[in-house]
Amino acid sequence: MTTRRSFIAQAGLLSAGAMFAPKMLSAKPIKNVGLQLYSLRDQLPKDVKGVIAKIAEAGYKEVEPFGYSKKAGFWGLEPKAFSDLLKANGLTTASGHYDMNQFFGSGKTENFESYIEAAHATGQSHIIVPSINGEFIKTVDEFKKVAEQLNKAGEICKKEGLKLGYHNHNFEWRPVDGTTFYDTIIDGTDPKVVTMEMDIYWVVRSGKDPLELFAKHPGRFEFVHIKDMDKTHNNLNTEIGTGTIDFVKILAKAKEGGVKHFIVEQENYTNIDPYVSIAQSAKYIKDKISI
């Protein structure tokens, strides 16, 4: 028999369920998984066209190139030709890793200008700083100088319809006089012109928590590198889902962090063919992770 009291209780539970259901139902699988091409750095110079085709076959929709120079292009291909190759294989590129040390060291923009040209030719929206020469960031004053330079570079990108990004390793959290390089640049750069590409593996290896960074700096991380840590040797990578990093838990908060691009990277392989490895990682992300 349904009493007034039990009816109200049941109605309350239904209302609560209705409140939470939309949030649960809104989580969707990650479909457009990207690959940082450094993962196949040994294969690319030998057969760039064949490698790109195999990346598409492995289930990727996006790539993030590295190492571009005006002289060598993308593994011997001019930016337009590289873009055509990607399109022919159903791939896009939103970002690339470009060496910005010339700009940070001397302020010269010659290389930077060529990167902007390459980004336009390939349809990229972001120029990512992959790392920085340690000689430039020994003191807190130098940290602050680099933050200023990142803002300047970001403004240059903005005028060109692009955005600058910074990719971390773990050295950025080395304490110096009560702060760190990473804290300095994330606090000292303008979110409108400088975004962060969080390499989750290096965050974890530094002893930091990716979820805490998402919460502390919401919206600052438009890109993530998804790279797992071997269970036995934390200096080695392994296929996504087989290591120690809980990507299901971390990437459930991707929207809070502002993440729009999910990029697999694997720097080394143990007893597995690299193409089998990257396909396994892409499948795990698409099957197991919702955002």
Buried (B, 14 or more C-beta within 10 A) or exposed (E): EEEEEEEEEEEEEEEEEEEEEEEEEEEEEBEEBBBBBBBBEEBBEEEBBEBBBBBBEBBBBBBBBBBBEBEEBBBEBEBEBBBEBBEEBEBBBBBBBBBBBBBBEEEEBEBBEBBBEBBBBBEBBBBBBBBBEEEBBEEBEBBBBBBEBBBBBBBBBBEBEBBBBBBBBBBBBEEBEEEBBBBBBBEBBEBEBBBBBBBBBBBBBBEBEBBEBBEEBBBBBBBBBBBBBBEEEEEBBBBBBBBEBBBEEBBBBBBBBBBBBBBBBBEEBEEEEBBEBBBBBBBBBBEBBBB
